[in-house]
Amino acid sequence: MLEDPSLAGRVCARLGAGKRMIYRFRHGIIGPLAIFWLLVTVASVVLGAVAWNRFSRTIDASTEAEQIRDSIDQLFSVLQDAEASQRGYLLTGKEAYREAFTNAERTFPEAFERLATSTKHEPAVQTEVNELRRLFDLELRELRQAIALQAARTPTGPAVTDSAVETTTTMDRIREIIKRRHDNRRDLLSAKGEATRHEMKLVHQMTWMAGLLGVGAGLFALYFYRVDYYQERGRRELLEEKLHAEQAVREKSAFLANMSHEIRSPMNAILGFSELLEPEGLTPKQSQYVRAIRDSGAALLRLINDILDLSKLEAGKLELHPDPTDMRDSCEFLRTVFGQQAVVKSLLLQFEISPDLPRALLLDRLRLRQVLVNLLSNAIKFTERGHVKTHVSWESEKDGRSGTLLIEVEDSGIGIPAAELEEVFKPFVQVEARQTAEREGTGIGLTIVKRLTELMGGSLTVESSVGKGTVFRLRFPKVTVSGRLPVGDHAEPGGVVDFNDFAPATLLVVDDNPTNRAYTAGIFEKTHHRLHYATNGQEALACLEQAKPDVVLLDIRMPVMDGRTALAEIRKIASLASLPVIAVTASSKAGEETELQNQFSGYIRKPFSRQTLFQALAHFLQKASPRLGLEGQDPEEKLKWTPFPSPGQAAKWQELALELRRQVASEWPMLRESLAVNQTRAFAHRLFMLSQKAHCGPLATYAATLTTFADAYAISQMEHQLAAFPKLVEFIESSSGQARLQPV
């Protein structure tokens, strides 16, 4: 048994290649062999037909020649009889002897006419026949003269003798022509017979060859039939195995989807309630416990997502959704996600972006982010000292509308042995060096990275040296430069959001799980919104008339009436045709997300965070009115109209100024450079929460205006507003100092 799977695979591949070569040879020889056999068969038939035609003509010619010979022989016999009759008459003088001569005179003209007619297509024979006719006529004339002399009783001595000599000479010439004719005919028949025999021999050989080839073809056909029979039986068996495998894949997908749903529902409560506990007044140890719950839950959720993504990739059902993507925004998101991990391990986390990189590229932002998250996670996990660098560059095409995106993720970690570079991309495989360094993880992260990269039309290569580090290179050719503004990366769950930013609204929450309903209630507990609840679609329909909600959060899997059926019933009511209905589901079946997005007004997948819900509702709920109404003014003009804090608020403003100074030193420079819309919006929300705690009107006004510009994607105004932030901080610092100097 082969213990090395790769060796077994190579052996199987070689055996398969050998079988394919034999199959191609077998099927490649059939055509030429059949054509050769057909040509030989046709040639034998044609040659046989030609030979038979010639043989038939030879037989006909021989028969005709025989008939002519017999006719000439008969005429010569009649002539001899006439000559004998003439002699008898001359000797006896009896008239009875003249009968044979008279018969010859009567017979010859008609007989020679028939011979002339039958030999007209053979000029040589006809010439000889005409010569014989002349000689026969000459002979008869000589005999006739002798008979006439005898009848007149004239002396016949010398005359008869001369006549006999002349007659003898004529008869000799006739015999010579007949003999020559016989000899020539025999030569002709002999030559034609030899040609015919040669042709018949060739036909015989061709017939044997065609027969042997026919038998061979029959044997080949029988062999191929037998081979094809077994191959067909093998194909049927393979088809049955394929059907069983496809059924197993469907069952596996259904199992994974069902398990995902069953796991995501409690995960929604675990992550959700831990998020709700975080802002509360907890002790440091309790906060540590809550963070541990959230981190462990998030790790479990990532594992579930990786397994589901790998299953979808193997089934070919993972769909891409390209949208405008700003790689600067994505890099800042990655800095936010991995910054703390890098600080804990004292690693230098760097992001280098080429200045000519376009602001908006048409990519599947979420899948690209998933690829980079996996690469950076591995880089930080297996690097104990040194750095983790990400370099993003761009190679523009001549038209300027597309180009090649290049991304390198470099670390100074433990590295990968050269012999095992390909192994790291196989599912559930970790190389020995990395297993020794850290045994956590399933080993499917790089598998997903490679397959997602290939699915997006890119390529992934890796270089590594043990003890020196690893470099992963991503190359995405023919990436389109988008004319639309990028959406940006969403903040991680737990981002600061305030649902009171929306105008007071009524929401209908439809979910059969009481824990999920309690989590939603906890999110809106301290807001000015009203919530109504239903446990299934039928209760939701009954509650719609009474509650008159602005938005419906509708679960999909429920007893009595599921979410899809409830949506169909809602759309039947004319007054509710435009009511926003957001699908909330824990299912992860391939293609279901796209289907739900097309059917419902919005889509949320469990487990969801406060910010995920906030962003989903932002499409349908109105913004609350600004508190100070100064959004249209220049930031420096607003500062002039802001009152000083009271002496009681000065201490809070001083603490606020210190926090804002930290923001100026850390986050604000990055926002000024990248102008990432979502990150700017999150920054504005944090400033607003700080303004509420310190009762700082200028900061609240600034945050509201910055949020307005970010929501409207007003990049130039947003950039101008961000530029005014240091002056605002200086104003708050000076105002707090002046307030402390005023008498109470």
C-alpha positions, 0 to 999 in steps of 0.5 A, spaced: 500 500 500 502 506 498 503 511 504 504 517 501 498 520 498 502 524 493 505 518 490 499 514 490 496 520 486 502 520 481 501 513 480 494 513 479 495 519 474 500 515 470 496 509 470 490 513 468 495 517 462 497 510 460 489 508 459 488 514 456 494 513 451 491 506 449 484 508 448 486 514 444 491 509 440 485 504 439 480 509 437 485 512 432 487 506 429 479 504 427 478 509 422 485 508 418 483 500 418 476 501 416 478 506 410 484 501 408 479 495 408 474 499 405 479 501 399 481 494 398 474 491 398 472 496 393 479 495 389 477 488 389 470 489 386 472 493 381 478 489 379 473 483 379 468 487 375 474 489 370 477 482 369 470 479 369 468 484 363 474 482 359 473 475 361 466 475 358 469 479 352 474 474 351 469 468 351 465 472 346 470 473 342 473 466 342 465 463 341 465 468 335 472 466 332 470 459 333 463 460 329 467 463 323 472 458 323 467 453 323 463 457 317 470 457 313 471 450 314 464 448 312 465 452 306 472 449 304 469 443 305 463 444 300 469 447 296 473 440 296 466 437 295 465 441 289 472 440 286 471 432 287 465 433 283 468 436 278 473 431 277 468 426 277 464 429 272 470 430 268 472 423 268 465 420 267 461 425 264 455 423 268 451 429 270 450 427 277 457 429 279 455 436 277 450 436 283 456 438 289 459 443 284 452 446 283 450 446 290 457 450 292 455 455 287 449 456 290 451 456 297 458 461 297 455 468 295 450 467 301 455 464 306 460 469 305 455 475 306 454 472 313 461 472 314 462 479 312 457 481 316 459 478 322 466 480 321 465 487 320 468 490 327 474 486 326 477 489 319 483 484 319 478 478 319 474 481 314 480 482 310 482 475 310 474 473 309 474 477 303 481 474 300 478 467 301 471 469 298 476 472 292 480 465 292 473 461 292 470 465 286 477 464 282 477 456 284 469 456 282 471 459 276 476 455 274 472 449 276 466 452 272 471 452 265 473 445 266 466 443 266 464 447 260 470 444 256 467 437 258 460 439 256 463 441 249 467 435 248 473 439 247 480 436 247 482 437 255 489 435 255 493 441 256 488 445 258 485 440 263 492 439 266 494 447 266 487 448 269 489 443 275 495 446 276 492 453 277 486 450 281 491 446 286 495 453 287 489 456 289 487 451 293 494 451 297 493 459 298 486 458 301 489 452 305 494 457 307 490 463 309 485 458 313 491 455 317 494 462 318 487 464 321 487 458 325 494 459 328 493 467 329 486 466 333 490 461 337 495 466 339 490 471 340 486 466 345 492 464 348 494 472 350 487 474 352 487 467 356 494 469 359 491 476 361 485 474 363 488 468 368 493 474 371 487 478 372 483 473 375 489 471 379 489 478 382 482 479 383 483 472 387 488 475 391 484 482 392 478 478 394 482 474 399 485 480 402 479 483 403 476 477 406 482 477 411 481 484 412 473 483 413 475 478 418 480 482 422 475 488 422 470 483 425 475 481 430 477 488 432 469 490 432 468 484 437 474 486 441 472 493 441 465 491 442 467 487 448 472 493 451 466 498 450 461 493 453 466 493 459 467 501 459 460 502 459 459 498 465 465 501 468 461 508 466 455 506 469 458 504 475 462 511 475 455 514 474 452 511 480 458 513 484 458 520 482 450 520 483 452 517 490 457 522 491 453 528 489 447 526 493 453 525 499 455 532 497 448 535 497 447 531 504 453 534 507 451 541 504 444 540 507 447 538 514 452 544 514 447 549 512 442 546 518 448 546 523 450 553 521 443 555 522 443 551 529 449 554 531 448 561 529 442 562 533 445 561 540 451 565 537 447 571 536 445 571 543 452 569 546 455 575 541 450 580 542 449 580 550 456 580 551 456 586 546 450 589 550 454 588 557 461 591 554 458 598 556 455 597 562 459 598 569 463 592 570 469 591 574 475 589 570 475 582 571 468 582 569 470 586 563 475 581 561 470 575 562 466 579 557 471 580 552 473 573 553 466 570 551 466 575 545 473 573 542 471 566 543 465 567 540 468 570 534 473 565 533 468 560 533 464 564 528 470 565 524 471 557 524 464 556 522 464 561 516 471 558 514 468 551 513 462 553 510 466 557 505 470 551 503 464 547 502 461 552 497 468 553 494 468 545 493 461 545 490 462 551 486 457 555 489 460 561 492 458 567 488 462 574 487 459 581 488 464 586 486 463 593 488 467 599 488 473 598 493 478 603 496 484 599 498 487 604 503 480 603 506 481 596 507 488 597 509 486 601 515 481 596 516 486 591 517 490 595 521 484 596 526 483 589 526 490 586 527 493 592 531 492 590 538 495 583 536 501 586 533 502 591 539 501 585 544 507 581 540 511 587 539 511 586 532 511 592 527 505 592 523 506 596 516 502 598 510 505 601 504 500 603 499 503 605 492 501 613 490 498 611 483 493 606 486 486 608 484 481 610 489 476 605 487 477 598 484 471 594 482 473 588 486 469 583 491 471 587 497 469 582 502 472 576 499 478 580 498 478 582 505 477 575 507 483 573 503 488 579 507 485 577 514 487 570 513 494 572 510 495 577 516 492 572 521 497 567 519 503 572 519 502 575 526 500 568 529 507 565 526 511 571 527 515 572 534 519 578 533 520 583 527 515 585 522 509 584 518 508 588 512 503 589 507 505 592 500 499 594 495 501 596 488 498 598 481 500 596 474 496 601 470 494 598 463 495 603 457 487 605 457 487 607 464 481 604 465 484 597 468 490 594 471 493 589 475 493 589 483 499 587 486 499 585 494 505 582 498 504 580 505 511 579 508 513 577 515 519 575 519 516 569 522 519 562 522 518 560 515 516 554 511 520 549 508 521 549 501 519 542 500 512 543 503 510 550 500 505 547 496 502 543 502 500 549 506 494 550 501 491 543 502 485 543 506 486 541 514 494 541 513 499 544 517 507 544 516 511 541 521 514 547 523 508 551 524 505 545 528 510 546 533 510 553 533 502 553 534 497 548 534 491 552 534 487 552 527 484 548 522 489 549 517 484 551 512 485 558 512 490 558 506 486 553 502 480 558 502 485 564 500 488 560 494 481 558 492 478 565 493 484 568 489 483 564 483 475 565 483 477 572 483 481 571 477 488 572 481 494 568 482 497 566 489 505 565 490 509 564 496 516 564 497 519 562 504 526 561 508 526 557 514 527 562 520 527 568 516 520 569 514 515 568 508 512 572 503 505 571 499 504 575 493 497 576 490 496 578 483 489 580 480 490 582 473 485 586 469 482 589 475 477 595 472 477 602 475 470 604 478 467 611 476 463 610 483 465 612 490 467 606 494 463 604 500 469 602 504 469 596 510 464 596 515 467 596 522 468 590 526 462 588 531 462 592 537 463 599 533 460 605 537 453 606 534 447 610 537 440 608 535 437 615 537 441 618 531 434 615 527 428 619 528 423 615 533 420 609 529 416 603 530 419 596 529 416 589 529 421 584 531 418 577 528 422 571 531 420 564 534 427 564 539 425 568 545 433 569 546 433 573 540 427 577 541 430 579 548 437 581 545 433 585 540 430 588 546 436 590 549 439 593 543 433 598 543 432 598 551 435 606 552 432 609 545 426 613 543 424 607 539 418 602 540 418 595 539 413 590 537 414 582 537 411 576 534 413 569 534 411 567 527 409 570 520 401 569 522 402 573 529 406 578 525 400 579 520 395 580 525 400 585 529 401 589 522 394 593 523 395 595 530 402 596 530 403 600 524 411 599 524 416 603 520 420 597 519 419 589 520 425 585 522 423 578 519 426 571 521 426 566 515 425 559 519 419 559 524 413 555 525 406 556 523 408 561 517 415 562 515 418 568 513 417 568 505 410 566 506 409 572 511 412 576 506 408 574 500 402 575 505 404 582 506 405 584 499 398 582 498 396 588 502 396 594 498 397 599 504 403 595 506 406 594 499 412 599 500 413 597 507 421 595 509 421 588 511 428 586 513 430 578 512 434 576 519 436 569 518 442 564 520 441 560 514 448 560 510 445 555 504 449 557 497 445 562 493 440 563 499 443 570 500 442 573 493 435 570 493 433 573 500 436 580 498 432 580 491 426 578 495 426 582 501 428 590 502 434 588 506 438 582 509 441 581 516 445 574 517 445 572 524 449 573 529 449 580 528 452 586 531 449 593 533 452 596 528 450 591 523 443 592 525 444 600 525 447 600 518 441 595 515 436 600 519 440 606 516 437 605 509 429 606 511 429 610 518 430 618 517 436 621 521 434 625 527 434 633 527 441 636 528 441 638 535 444 645 533 443 646 526 449 649 524 451 644 519 451 649 513 456 653 516 464 653 515 467 649 521 471 655 523 465 660 523 461 655 528 467 655 533 466 663 533 458 662 535 459 656 541 459 659 548 464 657 553 463 651 558 460 653 565 465 652 571 462 646 573 463 643 566 471 645 565 474 639 568 470 634 563 472 639 558 479 638 560 479 630 560 475 631 553 481 635 551 486 630 553 482 624 549 481 629 543 489 630 543 490 622 543 485 622 537 489 627 533 496 624 535 493 617 533 487 616 528 486 623 525 492 623 521 490 616 518 483 619 516 486 625 513 490 621 508 485 616 507 478 619 507 475 613 508 468 614 509 466 608 513 472 610 518 470 617 518 463 616 520 465 611 526 470 617 528 464 622 528 460 617 532 465 616 537 466 624 538 459 625 538 459 620 544 464 623 548 461 630 547 455 627 550 459 625 556 462 632 557 456 636 555 460 639 549 456 643 544 462 644 539 464 637 539 457 635 538 456 640 532 462 638 529 461 630 529 454 631 527 456 635 521 462 630 519 457 625 519 452 628 515 458 629 510 460 622 510 453 620 509 452 624 503 459 622 500 461 629 500 469 628 500 471 635 499 467 637 505 469 631 509 476 633 508 475 640 509 471 638 516 477 633 518 482 639 517 479 643 522 479 638 527 486 640 531 483 647 531 477 645 535 481 641 540 485 647 541 478 651 542 476 646 547 483 646 551 483 654 551 475 654 553 476 649 559 482 653 561 478 660 561 472 657 564 476 654 570 479 661 571 472 664 572 469 665 579 464 660 581 
